[in-house]
Amino acid sequence: MSYLIIAAATVCALLAVLYNKLVRAKNRVREAWSGIDVQLKRRHDLIPNIIEAVKGYSSFERSVLEKVTKTRALAAGARETSESENEISRGIKEIFAVAEAYPDLKANRSFLDLQKTLSEIENDLQHARRYYNGSVRDYNTLVQTFPTMIAAALFGFKPEEFFEIEYATERKAPDVDFE
């Protein structure tokens, strides 16, 4: 009988240790998500300034501006998803691509400062995404490997999704044809 009590106490202690390990990993994932959230908010706050900087150019593509504004409003209304953020990134890329045709706009100090700030935000966002995805990897490893998978199943811990988005400052490599 005393062996049964010792075995039960050992199992309970092991479950407690594994549970605490899972909670720590889950909290790191939440902390990492908040880092991404901060950078996404910074980017969302910058978008109206970019739009204002290019609005003064009457022939500038209005449809691009409207698309970015609409997507930003939709993304701000819900928790950001990879798809909504990718749509915003594509819209910002379009703005900068169209801006290439406007030498005055490209030379505008305000526009250049906004471009630089966006580049810095995208860099910070990339770092935050890497930290988040590393935290998710570590957490998912705990949830999916023995013996913590037993505690995870008992206490309802589920794997988390990685966060992947395009960046507005990414450039597609040019196609080179030597023929």
C-alpha positions in Angstrom: 0.0 0.0 0.0 2.8 2.5 0.8 4.4 1.7 -2.6 1.1 2.7 -4.2 1.1 6.1 -2.3 4.7 6.7 -3.3 4.0 5.9 -6.9 0.9 8.2 -7.0 2.9 11.0 -5.3 5.7 10.6 -7.9 3.3 10.7 -10.8 1.6 13.8 -9.4 4.9 15.5 -8.8 6.0 14.7 -12.4 2.7 16.0 -13.8 3.2 19.2 -11.8 6.7 19.7 -13.2 5.5 19.0 -16.7 2.5 21.3 -16.3 4.7 24.1 -15.1 7.0 23.6 -18.0 4.1 23.9 -20.5 2.8 27.0 -18.8 6.2 28.7 -19.0 6.5 27.8 -22.7 2.9 29.0 -23.4 3.6 32.3 -21.6 6.7 32.8 -23.8 4.5 32.4 -26.8 2.1 35.0 -25.5 5.0 37.4 -24.7 6.4 36.9 -28.2 3.0 37.5 -29.8 2.8 40.8 -28.0 6.1 41.8 -29.6 4.6 41.1 -33.0 1.5 43.0 -32.1 3.5 46.1 -31.1 5.3 46.1 -34.5 2.1 45.5 -36.4 0.4 48.5 -34.6 3.4 50.7 -35.4 3.1 49.7 -39.1 -0.7 50.3 -39.0 -0.1 53.7 -37.5 2.4 54.6 -40.2 0.1 53.7 -43.1 -2.1 56.9 -42.9 1.1 59.0 -43.0 2.3 57.2 -46.1 -1.1 57.7 -47.7 -1.2 61.4 -46.8 2.3 61.9 -48.3 1.3 60.5 -51.6 -2.3 61.9 -51.8 -0.9 65.3 -52.9 0.1 63.8 -56.3 -3.3 64.0 -58.1 -2.5 61.4 -60.7 -1.3 58.9 -58.1 -3.1 55.6 -58.2 -6.2 56.2 -56.0 -7.2 52.5 -56.2 -4.0 51.5 -54.5 -4.5 54.0 -51.7 -8.2 52.9 -51.2 -7.2 49.3 -51.1 -4.5 49.8 -48.5 -6.8 52.0 -46.4 -9.6 49.4 -46.6 -7.4 46.5 -45.7 -5.8 48.3 -42.8 -9.3 49.1 -41.4 -10.3 45.4 -41.7 -7.1 44.2 -40.1 -7.5 46.7 -37.2 -11.0 45.4 -36.5 -9.8 41.9 -35.7 -6.8 40.1 -34.4 -4.2 40.4 -37.2 -3.8 37.3 -39.4 -1.1 36.4 -41.7 -3.4 36.9 -44.7 -4.6 40.4 -43.7 -1.1 41.4 -43.0 0.1 40.0 -46.3 -2.6 42.0 -48.0 -1.4 45.2 -46.3 2.2 44.3 -47.3 1.2 43.9 -50.9 -0.7 47.2 -50.8 2.3 49.1 -49.4 4.6 47.4 -52.0 2.2 48.7 -54.7 2.4 52.3 -53.3 6.2 52.2 -53.3 6.2 50.6 -56.8 3.9 53.3 -58.2 5.8 56.0 -56.4 8.9 55.1 -58.5 7.1 56.8 -61.4 7.0 60.1 -59.5 10.4 61.7 -59.2 9.1 64.6 -57.0 7.5 62.1 -54.6 10.6 59.9 -54.5 12.6 63.0 -53.6 10.1 64.3 -51.0 11.9 64.4 -47.6 8.7 63.4 -45.7 8.1 60.4 -48.0 11.7 59.3 -47.7 11.5 59.5 -43.9 8.3 57.4 -44.0 10.0 54.9 -46.2 13.0 54.7 -43.8 10.7 54.3 -40.8 8.7 51.6 -42.5 11.9 49.7 -43.3 12.9 49.9 -39.6 9.5 48.7 -38.5 9.7 45.8 -41.0 13.1 44.9 -39.6 11.8 45.0 -36.0 8.7 43.0 -37.1 11.0 40.3 -38.7 12.9 40.0 -35.4 9.7 39.8 -33.4 8.4 37.1 -35.8 11.6 35.1 -35.4 11.3 35.2 -31.6 7.6 34.3 -31.8 8.2 31.4 -34.1 11.1 30.2 -32.0 8.9 30.3 -28.9 6.1 28.4 -30.8 8.6 25.8 -32.0 9.8 25.2 -28.4 6.3 25.1 -27.1 5.1 22.8 -29.8 8.0 20.5 -29.2 6.9 20.2 -25.6 3.3 19.6 -26.5 4.2 16.9 -29.1 7.0 15.0 -27.3 7.0 12.4 -24.6 6.5 12.7 -21.6 5.1 16.3 -21.7 2.6 15.3 -24.4 0.8 13.3 -21.7 0.5 16.4 -19.4 -0.4 18.5 -22.5 -3.2 16.2 -23.4 -4.5 16.0 -19.8 -4.5 19.8 -19.3 -5.7 20.8 -22.8 -2.5 22.4 -24.2 -2.7 22.5 -28.0 0.0 23.3 -30.6 0.3 26.9 -31.8 0.6 28.2 -35.4 3.7 29.8 -36.7 3.3 33.4 -38.0 4.4 34.1 -41.5 3.9 37.3 -43.4 5.4 39.1 -46.3 7.2 42.3 -45.7 6.4 45.6 -47.5 10.1 46.3 -47.9 10.9 42.9 -49.5 11.9 43.1 -53.1 11.4 40.4 -55.7 14.7 39.4 -57.2 14.9 40.4 -60.8 14.6 37.7 -63.4 17.8 37.5 -65.4 17.8 35.9 -68.8 21.2 35.5 -70.5 19.8 34.2 -73.8 
